[in-house]
Amino acid sequence: MDQVDLLAMCRVPGVSWHFLAREAQRPEGMERLRAGLAMEESRDAAKSLAALASAREDLGERQRTVEAMVEAAVAEGVQVTTVLDEDYPVNLRTIYNLPPFLFYRGTLRSDDAFSVAVVGTRQPTADGLSRATWMARLLVGAGVTVLSGLARGIDTAAHRACLDADGRTIAVLGSGIRRLYPPENQGLAEQIAEHGAVVSQFWPDAHPTSYTFPWRNVVTSGMSQGTVVIEASATSGAKMQARLAIEHGKQVFLLHSLITEREWARRYLERPRVHEVSDIGDILRLLRPVTEQRERAMERVQLPLTLF
């Protein structure tokens, strides 16, 4: 089964998961990988193909490992999707550093492509929390799926506002699906799974670390059409996500209050696809229909990369 082989390849040390994701989703991609070939010509490709070749004799053991892992996850109500599956998020296919798989609770829907991330600091002001609540309610009221990172502060406020407004929200974790962080948001995560999804790009038992949270920002940006930054310092993960969104070719929406308060936000306005936001219309007018996002994703899949 292609999905099992892909997950087994992800267990090989030295293999770039991003390369695997890019290559596997192309037509006949898994056949090429099993043959030690790839359309992509890059350092990642050369290094990964060499690692796969050296581990070929151990592939069967890795297949059994991932089959047992997926079976255990499914028994706990956790599902898995890969770049080979129809329910893999459309927007995520448009970025170069996409994950090969997601473990998730809840549901992933095609209309989640009409989505925006709402992010900000873990130590917000009262005004910041109010703005996050206001923004999330307006977005879900307009039929937009709101993504955030389940972190303390702005993320939590955004998720709760969506639930209170009977809207759809998705939480992207910086840990494995069994190692939810922060632990006090366990109940919130369960509510989100009932009205959206909780997703993780890591193995189910992966602990949160200093490097998993930046990877979380990659997926939160990738799954959305754009990122709204509510309140964030120059060293914040929310600022990092704004930078990632620019790199991904997504829209970046900075609240007027943030631009007034932060020098980094004023500098970011000079970059492409970065916009000052005063009301919800500033965001909605730049969102693309789901059908258009799907077409863009399929165009991206066809492109063999020669960089990285």
Steps between C-alpha positions, in 0.01 A plus 500: 500500500644837396402679822677242717810516283506878524472494878768229517733717291445783748652273767833480317771719659637768270193523276342842446129477574436805285671337202295183552180702511582693184602193305234257625207721400614526138365249247686167540694657785496196728609271217802722440588515869485123532731478199743750652408776254343847514388780270650754737866593463618644828734438792202375698417252226854366464548461875159342553531251214838389633351449848208302358735279299709418807188412700323294235548168684332644811190630320286203600568556870415866468179414317394278790585778746284760326214256444490432874525872576212591268288212629552615860419860407180406319391297803527824702293702253799651321515500122792546263516661159796516262582697187370195311148544639205707383436654843854641532452879535500674163676815617782297652586358158597848377807540727848356441553378859176306542483201737450154348228409752268635767351321797172660602187485710175634358438555131689653209270651236557634152350839594779544757693642207299819568700567812709754689738458792461728802812511715674708762695514822465259794505805732233727355354820634130524576461696175681226310265233632203716408633552147565129455145419608358768271700384199424130543127561541484715188694247294291195593189714456610548138544125452877497542673213681733646764831330578721561798761321710315415825763700690424708806385857441385615157470149351276381783282812475458451123402133533251572780341785305445270202335237717283759673384622158426143379779539244758259366854508640813286462778473757850419375718339766869541570510146638366153431124448513539303826725764661272801487655828613423704701330238719241745635355522147408131490130579544517773236664258256218250552244768419695605191509140376119491522462816289809484279831322540812472712798412279864406548778446247699291751494137611223456760731477804735785401568740786494878451851641450663826399499396134148353479328834556661671197391196295151554638513856362586358157187283494275770644613734224483226237145388581366855474472756221644766728600585854354770723742619768315650795773591748866390487849610598803500270607160640155340493409179322212698347751729328680186377174375354449831319844452343418141407170609344690745278739222397202276425342761274211548744335822615606665826252718687630731774254678725519878499569492874797266449648729234462795734672318786777298331785611277536153345139514383556838334803360317303196388252724321773560241495131404276343235157369602513670842193709582382729776162389633234727641192284440403154381450618142875560467545124538198356321569683175836321467383144568466263205214255439564137593494392134775747414714380790461142381615594150804682639589197711484266203720733295756502779505121520602477135810716542829312545721705733869563438575696816541430872 
